[in-house]
Amino acid sequence: MSASNCGPTATALRLGRLYLLFAIIYFLQGLGSPTDGLLAQPFRSLLKGAGYDTAGIAAMSALAAVPWMLKPIFGLISDSWPWLGYHRRSYLTAATLGASAAYGTLYWSTIDGVSASMLVGMLVVATAGVAFADVVVDALMVERGQATNGTGRLQSVQWAAMYFAAAGAGVAGGWLSEHGLESYGFLACAILMGSVAALALFAISERRATRTTSRQERNLLAFLRDREAPPLLAVTTFLCLWSFNPFCNTVLYVHMTTTLGFSEQFYGLTLTLMSLGGVVGSVAYWFYCRKFEILQLTRVSIWLGIAATLAYALLGGPASASVISIFVGATYITAVLIQLDLVARLCPPRWAGTVFATLMALSNASVSLAEVVGGAIYEGMSSKWGTTSAFHTLVIIGATVNVPCFLLMPSLARAAHRTQGAGGISPARRSANRAKSGPPSS
């Protein structure tokens, strides 16, 4: 499109539509996620009602989250093999329809009671659909973002929308769990995933694929042999170490609803407050993310992770729980956005979908493993020292595991310098340097 046909007003309108489209998709996806959306609390509530202890609930939660570890495979499939002529639209439609069908099955099953094996099995299917859809939408975000020079802001929109969705999911999930109406959560998620499928069909435009599979495979092999791949190992190690926090959501849920005696409804409220804090953190990142050097922000993300865990040492009554939830929501999402920004700057554009999926899958695997470990530690220490001592010990352990991340900063700095000279130089300063030296040679 020529400049004459696309003035500032037309460009702003096009970007506005793009931001709105992705905000809607991520909002719906955030509500429909089986592991941290509307169903997160009803799922744990059903398992607790079936007699599972903390370790059992944590293990089942980790099992339901297994498809998130398959994101690299989903990304490779979408990047390499077009289906029905498209890399994105067809896969997004099929994945969300599959998740919708799994949720619908659970709705009809839970009306008369559902077994734990059936519950977890169908949630694994639903999670696979949501995870595949997440990979495709992330790839679309990278493609559209790079084309409009708006990847960073699209990430901010993404997380603000998802946390806004989680704010509603916390209240709704708590209410459903409190009143034994978990089945309606499955029905709602079936409708939500069907809505995403409709958007994929009618609101997302995509050119038909022309590249051959063999060409795509050669490109991937070239990337794996390229100098850009090794620096990502430092980022991968950093993400996995930062994500491995045994002070997990399951421990927090059991401690608040059992030891402290908070109702299911109030626990859901704390999730909403945490999500609102996440919205604030996401919106704020829109304004300052490009004003600081990425390595400086990365160091800050480690301190934010430590602070977010240590805050729970002050957990007592409802008032402290509310304040802590808002604080943790803002600090945690800020740390996550900084790390995603780091990945975005080091990721090779031509395989952004696969690389992002791989890094996020490894990070999710670290979270799931930490959840199992944390649940087992909590149960073991509770039987010896009591639940309160076990909880506070896990708070200390969770804060401590982030400290070794500082040791990886030199490796991250070298990785940044090896890829497009990104280390330590802010985007604004790089733009100024390019302006002084003229356009790059082809």
Buried (B, 14 or more C-beta within 10 A) or exposed (E): EEEEEEEEEEEEEEBEEBBEBBBBBBBBBBBBBBBBBBBBBBBBBBBBEBEBBBBBBBBBBBBBBBBBBBBBBBBBBBBBEBBEEBBBBBBBBBBBBBBBBBBBBBBEBBEEEBEBEBBBBBBBBBBBBBBBBBBBBBBBBBBBBBEBEBBBBBBBBBBBBBBBBBBBBBBBBBBBBBEEEBBBBBBBBBBBBBBBBEBBEEEBEBEEBEEEEEEBEEBBEEBEEEEBBEBBEBBBBBBBBBBBBBBBBBBBBBBBBEBBEBBBBBBBBBBBBBBBBBBBBBBBBBEEBBEBBBBEBBBBBBBBBBBBBBBBEEBEEBEEBBBBBBBBBBBBBBBBBBBBBBBBBBBBEBBBBBBBBBBBBBBBBBBBBBBBBBBBBBBEBBEEEEBEEBBBBBBEBBBBBBEEBEEBBEBBBBBBBBBEEBBEBBBEEEEEEEEEEEEEEE
